[in-house]
Amino acid sequence: MNIYNEATTENYRPLLTKVLKKAYATTNTPTSRVITVVLVTDEKIRSLNKSFRDKDETTDVLTFPSDADDELGDVVIALYTAMAQSREHGHTLKRELAFLCVHGFLHALGYDHDTEENEREMFEMQSKILDALKIFR
């Protein structure tokens, strides 16, 4: 796994590493399949969202799955949006970053929330991973 913070000098690597290890184990995903998580500014994620999804707006997380056998893909998290959302939802930044990391990881595996059934399956897996880490809302 690769973890980069392009937004600040804060070290979120220990948290994200712990979350990703639990996500790999819970989903039985081989650790030989590399995931890259990048924390970026709101401006950067807005630019990516416009380029790849034709949406000129900030979002909290984007996932770019990979077709390569040894890669899961890239998860890009808007750090400042995550900070704002943690305040709005009344929980910690740790919980918000963990949630967004797991959410992006699951998208890289092919999970989606485009139907009620898919959403239920994805959100159950998210909860299973976060609950196992004792990271609650």
FIVO-986147 format. One record per residue: residue in one letter; x, y, z of N, C-alpha, C, O, CB in turn. Coordinates in Angstrom, 3 decimals, m for minus. Glycine has a CB too. Example, Ala and Ser with C-alpha at 12.3 -4.5 7.8 and 13.67 -1.06 7.14 Angstrom:
BEGIN
 type      nxx      nyy      nzz     caxx     cayy     cazz      cxx      cyy      czz      oxx      oyy      ozz     cbxx     cbyy     cbzz
    A   13.190   m5.690    7.800   12.300   m4.500    7.800   13.200   m3.300    7.800   14.236   m3.319    8.465   11.308   m4.473    9.046
    S   12.850   m2.250    7.080   13.670   m1.060    7.140   12.900    0.030    7.870   13.409    1.138    8.039   14.084   m0.598    5.725
***
This chain:
BEGIN
 type      nxx      nyy      nzz     caxx     cayy     cazz      cxx      cyy      czz      oxx      oyy      ozz     cbxx     cbyy     cbzz
    M    0.835   m1.174    0.000    0.000    0.000    0.000    0.883    1.241    0.000    1.965    1.269    0.586   m0.951   m0.004    1.208
    N    0.386    2.244   m0.668    1.080    3.532   m0.727    0.149    4.594   m0.155   m1.038    4.639   m0.479    1.513    3.888   m2.198
    I    0.706    5.449    0.702   m0.089    6.519    1.308    0.695    7.820    1.182    1.849    7.912    1.601   m0.427    6.205    2.813
    Y    0.046    8.819    0.598    0.681   10.117    0.401   m0.228   11.214    0.928   m1.451   11.136    0.811    1.009   10.353   m1.091
    N    0.384   12.232    1.509   m0.371   13.388    1.972    0.150   14.613    1.231    1.215   15.139    1.553   m0.251   13.569    3.525
    E   m0.601   15.057    0.249   m0.232   16.240   m0.534   m0.887   17.505    0.022   m0.645   18.600   m0.486   m0.629   16.047   m2.003
    A   m1.711   17.365    1.054   m2.488   18.498    1.560   m1.839   19.192    2.753   m1.890   20.418    2.858   m3.865   18.034    1.945
    T   m1.228   18.422    3.655   m0.626   18.995    4.860    0.606   18.192    5.249    0.965   17.211    4.597   m1.644   19.025    6.028
    T    1.240   18.631    6.320    2.384   17.882    6.846    1.965   16.936    7.971    2.799   16.227    8.534    3.462   18.847    7.352
    E    0.668   16.926    8.297    0.177   16.008    9.326    0.403   14.564    8.888    0.321   14.247    7.702   m1.325   16.257    9.611
    N    0.686   13.697    9.847    0.961   12.301    9.539   m0.275   11.435    9.805   m0.558   11.073   10.947    2.157   11.796   10.365
    Y   m0.991   11.117    8.751   m2.160   10.250    8.850   m1.832    8.820    8.434   m2.715    7.963    8.402   m3.294   10.796    7.991
    R   m0.567    8.561    8.115   m0.137    7.242    7.646   m0.467    6.117    8.633   m0.991    5.088    8.207    1.351    7.259    7.380
    P   m0.181    6.269    9.946   m0.494    5.163   10.867   m1.987    4.791   10.863   m2.333    3.610   10.842   m0.067    5.538   12.285
    L   m2.848    5.781   10.883   m4.287    5.523   10.850   m4.688    4.825    9.561   m5.363    3.796    9.598   m5.069    6.827   11.004
    L   m4.282    5.370    8.425   m4.690    4.812    7.139   m4.095    3.432    6.906   m4.737    2.584    6.286   m4.285    5.743    6.013
    T   m2.892    3.192    7.383   m2.275    1.871    7.266   m3.087    0.842    8.050   m3.370   m0.246    7.549   m0.810    1.903    7.772
    K   m3.458    1.189    9.273   m4.252    0.304   10.118   m5.604   m0.006    9.464   m6.054   m1.152    9.454   m4.462    0.937   11.505
    V   m6.233    1.023    8.927   m7.535    0.860    8.270   m7.408   m0.032    7.041   m8.220   m0.936    6.840   m8.118    2.230    7.873
    L   m6.399    0.218    6.226   m6.224   m0.576    5.009   m5.891   m2.033    5.320   m6.381   m2.937    4.643   m5.127    0.029    4.144
    K   m5.073   m2.266    6.328   m4.754   m3.648    6.705   m6.024   m4.402    7.080   m6.212   m5.548    6.673   m3.751   m3.676    7.879
    K   m6.895   m3.761    7.853   m8.153   m4.398    8.244   m9.055   m4.590    7.021   m9.737   m5.610    6.919   m8.877   m3.554    9.321
    A   m9.068   m3.637    6.103   m9.882   m3.765    4.890   m9.397   m4.929    4.024  m10.202   m5.715    3.524   m9.848   m2.456    4.082
    Y   m8.085   m5.035    3.851   m7.530   m6.172    3.097   m7.955   m7.490    3.745   m8.449   m8.390    3.065   m5.976   m6.083    3.027
    A   m7.762   m7.599    5.058   m8.049   m8.847    5.762   m9.540   m9.189    5.725   m9.906  m10.339    5.479   m7.574   m8.753    7.208
    T  m10.384   m8.217    5.963  m11.825   m8.449    6.034  m12.399   m8.859    4.682  m13.331   m9.662    4.618  m12.532   m7.200    6.539
    T  m11.854   m8.318    3.619  m12.358   m8.625    2.273  m11.583   m9.758    1.605  m11.856  m10.106    0.456  m12.295   m7.383    1.399
    N  m10.622  m10.329    2.319   m9.784  m11.411    1.768   m9.094  m10.993    0.476   m8.971  m11.782   m0.461  m10.630  m12.661    1.515
    T   m8.651   m9.751    0.440   m7.944   m9.227   m0.731   m6.448   m9.467   m0.548   m5.890   m9.099    0.485   m8.243   m7.705   m0.939
    P   m5.795  m10.073   m1.528   m4.353  m10.298   m1.405   m3.596   m8.972   m1.276   m3.837   m8.034   m2.037   m3.832  m11.089   m2.618
    T   m2.691   m8.908   m0.319   m1.924   m7.673   m0.112   m0.941   m7.421   m1.250   m0.337   m6.351   m1.319   m1.170   m7.734    1.214
    S   m0.779   m8.375   m2.124    0.057   m8.149   m3.309   m0.620   m7.187   m4.285    0.036   m6.637   m5.170    0.362   m9.485   m4.013
    R   m1.924   m6.983   m4.129   m2.663   m6.011   m4.949   m2.563   m4.662   m4.262   m3.165   m4.459   m3.208   m4.171   m6.437   m5.148
    V   m1.826   m3.757   m4.831   m1.476   m2.488   m4.198   m2.583   m1.450   m4.346   m3.147   m1.260   m5.424   m0.187   m1.952   m4.789
    I   m2.874   m0.787   m3.234   m3.792    0.358   m3.241   m2.958    1.599   m2.923   m2.040    1.544   m2.105   m4.982    0.170   m2.195
    T   m3.274    2.691   m3.558   m2.622    3.964   m3.274   m3.677    4.929   m2.767   m4.711    5.127   m3.404   m1.899    4.534   m4.536
    V   m3.407    5.530   m1.611   m4.312    6.520   m1.026   m3.573    7.850   m0.989   m2.448    7.935   m0.498   m4.793    6.092    0.413
    V   m4.216    8.884   m1.513   m3.611   10.209   m1.561   m4.571   11.215   m0.919   m5.733   11.320   m1.314   m3.271   10.617   m3.031
    L   m4.067   11.949    0.074   m4.823   13.047    0.675   m4.478   14.317   m0.088   m3.306   14.663   m0.232   m4.505   13.198    2.210
    V   m5.495   15.006   m0.572   m5.273   16.192   m1.404   m6.107   17.367   m0.905   m6.952   17.223   m0.022   m5.610   15.890   m2.874
    T   m5.849   18.525   m1.489   m6.626   19.722   m1.197   m7.977   19.647   m1.917   m8.169   18.840   m2.827   m5.849   20.998   m1.619
    D   m8.884   20.488   m1.498  m10.188   20.555   m2.164  m10.043   20.987   m3.620  m10.770   20.510   m4.491  m11.120   21.522   m1.421
    E   m9.103   21.890   m3.879   m8.884   22.359   m5.249   m8.440   21.208   m6.151   m8.881   21.099   m7.295   m7.834   23.487   m5.272
    K   m7.565   20.353   m5.623   m7.052   19.231   m6.414   m8.161   18.228   m6.716   m8.277   17.759   m7.848   m5.898   18.534   m5.675
    I   m8.974   17.895   m5.717  m10.028   16.906   m5.969  m11.099   17.474   m6.887  m11.697   16.742   m7.675  m10.660   16.443   m4.649
    R  m11.343   18.777   m6.789  m12.306   19.401   m7.705  m11.804   19.301   m9.142  m12.576   19.010  m10.056  m12.549   20.885   m7.321
    S  m10.520   19.540   m9.338   m9.922   19.431  m10.666  m10.021   17.998  m11.202  m10.351   17.791  m12.370   m8.455   19.881  m10.625
    L   m9.736   17.023  m10.353   m9.847   15.618  m10.761  m11.295   15.248  m11.065  m11.568   14.535  m12.031   m9.289   14.695   m9.667
    N  m12.205   15.725  m10.253  m13.625   15.444  m10.454  m14.112   16.025  m11.781  m14.915   15.410  m12.482  m14.454   16.011   m9.290
    K  m13.619   17.211  m12.114  m13.989   17.837  m13.388  m13.383   17.068  m14.560  m14.057   16.816  m15.559  m13.528   19.311  m13.424
    S  m12.117   16.699  m14.435  m11.429   16.000  m15.522  m11.988   14.610  m15.789  m12.154   14.214  m16.943   m9.965   15.894  m15.210
    F  m12.275   13.871  m14.726  m12.640   12.463  m14.896  m14.134   12.180  m14.821  m14.598   11.159  m15.328  m11.949   11.651  m13.868
    R  m14.895   13.077  m14.190  m16.331   12.829  m14.038  m17.177   13.953  m14.612  m18.406   13.907  m14.552  m16.674   12.637  m12.577
    D  m16.511   14.972  m15.175  m17.180   16.127  m15.748  m18.100   16.815  m14.734  m19.166   17.322  m15.084  m17.976   15.708  m16.971
    K  m17.659   16.822  m13.466  m18.394   17.500  m12.399  m17.477   18.551  m11.797  m16.480   18.230  m11.151  m18.890   16.489  m11.306
    D  m17.828   19.802  m12.018  m16.998   20.914  m11.539  m17.381   21.264  m10.103  m17.931   22.329   m9.823  m17.153   22.159  m12.462
    E  m17.071   20.330   m9.206  m17.386   20.519   m7.797  m16.443   19.673   m6.945  m15.874   18.681   m7.398  m18.861   20.154   m7.510
    T  m16.306   20.101   m5.712  m15.506   19.344   m4.761  m16.299   18.133   m4.309  m17.520   18.197   m4.165  m15.094   20.219   m3.551
    T  m15.608   17.043   m4.087  m16.207   15.839   m3.524  m15.284   15.341   m2.420  m14.158   15.823   m2.293  m16.436   14.735   m4.622
    D  m15.740   14.397   m1.631  m14.907   13.949   m0.519  m13.908   12.864   m0.899  m12.792   12.841   m0.380  m15.776   13.449    0.584
    V  m14.294   11.973   m1.790  m13.394   10.876   m2.177  m13.671   10.468   m3.619  m14.815   10.443   m4.073  m13.563    9.656   m1.226
    L  m12.606   10.153   m4.311  m12.686    9.604   m5.668  m11.871    8.317   m5.698  m10.816    8.224   m5.071  m12.164   10.633   m6.743
    T  m12.365    7.337   m6.425  m11.644    6.081   m6.576  m11.404    5.827   m8.050  m12.294    5.981   m8.886  m12.422    4.906   m5.936
    F  m10.186    5.438   m8.340   m9.794    5.098   m9.705   m9.314    3.652   m9.702   m8.128    3.392   m9.496   m8.680    6.069  m10.246
    P  m10.233    2.703   m9.930   m9.843    1.290   m9.932   m8.845    0.996  m11.042   m8.814    1.677  m12.067  m11.075    0.394  m10.087
    S   m8.039   m0.022  m10.822   m7.044   m0.426  m11.808   m7.431   m1.774  m12.411   m8.029   m2.621  m11.746   m5.637   m0.499  m11.169
    D   m7.082   m1.953  m13.667   m7.294   m3.236  m14.334   m6.092   m4.160  m14.182   m6.169   m5.341  m14.522   m7.593   m3.017  m15.809
    A   m4.991   m3.634  m13.678   m3.776   m4.439  m13.526   m3.964   m5.479  m12.421   m4.603   m5.200  m11.406   m2.558   m3.536  m13.212
    D   m3.414   m6.667  m12.614   m3.555   m7.752  m11.642   m2.933   m7.433  m10.293   m3.401   m7.913   m9.261   m2.938   m9.006  m12.187
    D   m1.883   m6.627  m10.298   m1.162   m6.351   m9.050   m1.549   m5.013   m8.414   m0.913   m4.589   m7.448    0.328   m6.368   m9.309
    E   m2.571   m4.345   m8.934   m3.005   m3.061   m8.392   m4.510   m3.058   m8.175   m5.273   m3.606   m8.970   m2.600   m1.912   m9.327
    L   m4.919   m2.425   m7.073   m6.345   m2.191   m6.854   m6.760   m0.864   m7.467   m7.859   m0.728   m8.004   m6.678   m2.212   m5.352
    G   m5.855    0.119   m7.379   m6.141    1.438   m7.920   m5.754    2.527   m6.950   m4.965    2.316   m6.028   m7.603    1.559   m8.274
    D   m6.326    3.704   m7.174   m6.011    4.886   m6.378   m7.274    5.406   m5.701   m8.355    5.431   m6.290   m5.374    5.986   m7.257
    V   m7.106    5.818   m4.453   m8.175    6.462   m3.700   m7.677    7.856   m3.354   m6.624    8.009   m2.735   m8.569    5.641   m2.405
    V   m8.427    8.862   m3.750   m8.052   10.254   m3.505   m9.073   10.844   m2.544  m10.274   10.836   m2.811   m7.982   11.080   m4.841
    I   m8.573   11.360   m1.417   m9.439   11.902   m0.375   m9.164   13.393   m0.209   m8.012   13.808   m0.081   m9.228   11.152    0.966
    A  m10.220   14.187   m0.211  m10.100   15.634    0.019  m10.012   15.867    1.524  m11.014   15.765    2.231  m11.318   16.422   m0.606
    L   m8.822   16.178    2.010   m8.585   16.286    3.449   m9.435   17.372    4.099  m10.029   17.137    5.151   m7.121   16.563    3.711
    Y   m9.504   18.551    3.495  m10.242   19.647    4.123  m11.749   19.408    4.081  m12.464   19.829    4.991   m9.908   20.968    3.436
    T  m12.232   18.750    3.056  m13.637   18.362    3.015  m13.908   17.331    4.107  m14.945   17.380    4.768  m14.018   17.797    1.618
    A  m12.983   16.405    4.294  m13.128   15.416    5.371  m13.182   16.096    6.734  m13.961   15.701    7.601  m11.967   14.405    5.335
    M  m12.359   17.114    6.917  m12.369   17.859    8.187  m13.732   18.519    8.408  m14.294   18.451    9.501  m11.244   18.932    8.201
    A  m14.248   19.150    7.369  m15.549   19.820    7.466  m16.668   18.809    7.726  m17.549   19.055    8.550  m15.842   20.612    6.177
    Q  m16.633   17.689    7.033  m17.667   16.663    7.210  m17.615   16.061    8.609  m18.658   15.737    9.176  m17.509   15.557    6.160
    S  m16.437   15.907    9.169  m16.348   15.354   10.523  m17.028   16.296   11.519  m17.703   15.849   12.446  m14.865   15.119   10.925
    R  m16.845   17.595   11.318  m17.521   18.566   12.195  m19.032   18.522   11.985  m19.797   18.532   12.949  m16.991   19.996   11.933
    E  m19.464   18.473   10.706  m20.893   18.442   10.388  m21.589   17.218   10.971  m22.717   17.309   11.455  m21.091   18.471    8.884
    H  m20.910   16.072   10.923  m21.502   14.820   11.399  m21.274   14.586   12.886  m21.802   13.631   13.456  m20.943   13.659   10.617
    G  m20.491   15.454   13.513  m20.265   15.340   14.947  m19.389   14.178   15.362  m19.554   13.631   16.453  m21.555   15.227   15.632
    H  m18.461   13.795   14.502  m17.509   12.767   14.894  m16.089   13.233   14.583  m15.884   14.338   14.080  m17.816   11.435   14.174
    T  m15.132   12.400   14.882  m13.733   12.796   14.755  m13.246   12.753   13.305  m13.832   12.093   12.448  m12.865   11.898   15.613
    L  m12.164   13.473   13.065  m11.510   13.405   11.755  m11.000   11.986   11.517  m11.039   11.492   10.390  m10.341   14.433   11.660
    K  m10.527   11.341   12.561  m10.065    9.953   12.448  m11.175    9.083   11.858  m10.922    8.293   10.949   m9.623    9.403   13.835
    R  m12.390    9.222   12.362  m13.502    8.419   11.878  m13.830    8.761   10.429  m14.098    7.864    9.629  m14.730    8.625   12.760
    E  m13.813   10.029   10.086  m14.146   10.441    8.721  m13.113    9.932    7.725  m13.471    9.417    6.666  m14.248   11.966    8.633
    L  m11.830   10.074    8.060  m10.777    9.586    7.161  m10.839    8.069    7.018  m10.665    7.536    5.922   m9.390   10.009    7.675
    A  m11.086    7.376    8.127  m11.191    5.920    8.070  m12.363    5.509    7.180  m12.234    4.607    6.353  m11.358    5.331    9.487
    F  m13.500    6.173    7.353  m14.677    5.871    6.539  m14.388    6.101    5.052  m14.674    5.240    4.219  m15.873    6.733    6.988
    L  m13.823    7.262    4.726  m13.563    7.575    3.317  m12.536    6.626    2.719  m12.647    6.247    1.553  m13.082    9.018    3.172
    C  m11.547    6.243    3.498  m10.530    5.299    3.032  m11.165    3.936    2.728  m10.915    3.352    1.674   m9.407    5.148    4.089
    V  m11.982    3.439    3.652  m12.660    2.156    3.447  m13.623    2.251    2.270  m13.691    1.340    1.445  m13.416    1.727    4.723
    H  m14.356    3.337    2.192  m15.312    3.530    1.098  m14.585    3.468   m0.258  m15.021    2.774   m1.177  m16.054    4.893    1.257
    G  m13.484    4.198   m0.360  m12.714    4.183   m1.606  m12.114    2.823   m1.899  m12.117    2.376   m3.046  m11.616    5.214   m1.550
    F  m11.599    2.158   m0.870  m11.038    0.815   m1.028  m12.083   m0.134   m1.600  m11.806   m0.885   m2.535  m10.513    0.283    0.320
    L  m13.281   m0.096   m1.032  m14.345   m0.984   m1.505  m14.756   m0.667   m2.942  m15.057   m1.575   m3.717  m15.558   m0.883   m0.586
    H  m14.771    0.608   m3.296  m15.047    0.960   m4.703  m13.975    0.359   m5.616  m14.288   m0.118   m6.707  m15.102    2.511   m4.885
    A  m12.730    0.380   m5.180  m11.646   m0.191   m5.982  m11.851   m1.693   m6.189  m11.436   m2.248   m7.207  m10.286    0.070   m5.308
    L  m12.492   m2.344   m5.219  m12.791   m3.778   m5.346  m14.024   m4.042   m6.202  m14.303   m5.189   m6.550  m12.990   m4.392   m3.969
    G  m14.759   m2.994   m6.543  m15.947   m3.163   m7.370  m17.257   m2.981   m6.639  m18.321   m3.064   m7.253  m15.928   m4.494   m7.980
    Y  m17.204   m2.735   m5.335  m18.437   m2.438   m4.599  m18.990   m1.103   m5.097  m18.242   m0.230   m5.536  m18.179   m2.394   m3.048
    D  m20.316   m0.965   m5.020  m20.943    0.291   m5.418  m22.212    0.489   m4.602  m22.656   m0.418   m3.899  m21.256    0.306   m6.941
    H  m22.784    1.662   m4.700  m24.025    1.967   m3.999  m25.038    2.533   m4.977  m25.778    3.466   m4.665  m23.777    2.955   m2.844
    D  m25.055    1.943   m6.179  m25.936    2.411   m7.248  m27.341    1.833   m7.174  m28.252    2.348   m7.821  m25.337    2.078   m8.575
    T  m27.532    0.776   m6.400  m28.859    0.215   m6.159  m28.998   m0.007   m4.651  m28.006    0.011   m3.923  m29.075   m1.130   m6.962
    E  m30.234   m0.216   m4.188  m30.448   m0.447   m2.758  m29.692   m1.678   m2.273  m29.090   m1.658   m1.199  m31.937   m0.602   m2.464
    E  m29.724   m2.740   m3.058  m29.040   m3.980   m2.661  m27.522   m3.785   m2.618  m26.864   m4.209   m1.668  m29.395   m5.124   m3.634
    N  m26.975   m3.146   m3.644  m25.536   m2.885   m3.661  m25.128   m1.971   m2.513  m24.090   m2.179   m1.885  m25.122   m2.264   m4.995
    E  m25.941   m0.967   m2.246  m25.652   m0.041   m1.152  m25.641   m0.778    0.189  m24.750   m0.568    1.013  m26.689    1.102   m1.126
    R  m26.625   m1.632    0.397  m26.699   m2.397    1.636  m25.444   m3.260    1.808  m24.848   m3.302    2.884  m27.965   m3.279    1.650
    E  m25.059   m3.941    0.736  m23.873   m4.809    0.776  m22.603   m4.003    1.051  m21.776   m4.402    1.870  m23.728   m5.578   m0.549
    M  m22.455   m2.888    0.378  m21.258   m2.058    0.557  m21.210   m1.467    1.960  m20.169   m1.495    2.617  m21.221   m0.933   m0.490
    F  m22.342   m0.930    2.417  m22.359   m0.287    3.728  m22.202   m1.301    4.857  m21.629   m0.978    5.897  m23.651    0.493    3.911
    E  m22.699   m2.516    4.669  m22.473   m3.567    5.666  m20.987   m3.884    5.772  m20.465   m4.055    6.873  m23.268   m4.842    5.307
    M  m20.304   m3.963    4.633  m18.872   m4.246    4.650  m18.099   m3.087    5.282  m17.168   m3.309    6.055  m18.362   m4.513    3.223
    Q  m18.485   m1.852    4.954  m17.850   m0.687    5.582  m17.982   m0.766    7.099  m17.005   m0.586    7.826  m18.478    0.627    5.057
    S  m19.188   m1.034    7.566  m19.431   m1.122    9.004  m18.637   m2.253    9.632  m18.080   m2.090   10.717  m20.913   m1.316    9.280
    K  m18.578   m3.376    8.975  m17.830   m4.528    9.495  m16.360   m4.154    9.717  m15.779   m4.487   10.750  m17.937   m5.733    8.520
    I  m15.776   m3.473    8.758  m14.364   m3.075    8.857  m14.174   m2.032    9.952  m13.301   m2.185   10.807  m13.859   m2.523    7.507
    L  m14.976   m0.981    9.934  m14.826    0.095   10.910  m15.162   m0.373   12.328  m14.487    0.015   13.281  m15.714    1.274   10.529
    D  m16.191   m1.195   12.472  m16.542   m1.724   13.790  m15.420   m2.586   14.356  m15.128   m2.520   15.550  m17.837   m2.535   13.711
    A  m14.791   m3.390   13.509  m13.680   m4.239   13.955  m12.517   m3.396   14.481  m11.776   m3.824   15.365  m13.197   m5.138   12.803
    L  m12.371   m2.194   13.925  m11.329   m1.268   14.373  m11.781   m0.415   15.559  m11.005    0.373   16.101  m10.911   m0.364   13.224
    K  m13.044   m0.583   15.954  m13.644    0.222   17.023  m13.644    1.716   16.670  m13.410    2.581   17.513  m12.887   m0.005   18.344
    I  m13.917    1.976   15.393  m14.040    3.347   14.903  m15.516    3.575   14.605  m16.046    3.144   13.582  m13.140    3.602   13.623
    F  m16.152    4.267   15.536  m17.599    4.467   15.449  m17.925    5.924   15.214  m17.082    6.802   15.400  m18.292    3.974   16.718
    R  m19.155    6.172   14.804  m19.655    7.550   14.638  m19.831    8.202   15.957  m20.242    9.360   16.023  m20.967    7.578   13.879
***
